[in-house]
Amino acid sequence: MREAGKAFADRIREMEALLRVRESFDVMARRLAAAGREAALFFVDGFAKDEVMEKILEYIMSLPPDA
């Protein structure tokens, strides 16, 4: 894994710990690949409307690799 990838994974683990993703049923984390990069989306389940989340993901997934 490249150094940048390792740093990203470390930051994601830190965010998951701070937000207590594993202990809370309300805080959700989704890892994904977008625009040729690793990404993560954190949100409160039930707070974000499904239609809005779908539009956000649709936009993120449509980004070109050089974005």
Secondary structure, 3 states (H helix, E strand, C coil): CCHHHHHHHHHHHHHHHHCCCCCCCCEEEEEEEECCEEEEEEEECCCCCHHHHHHHHHHHHHCCCCC
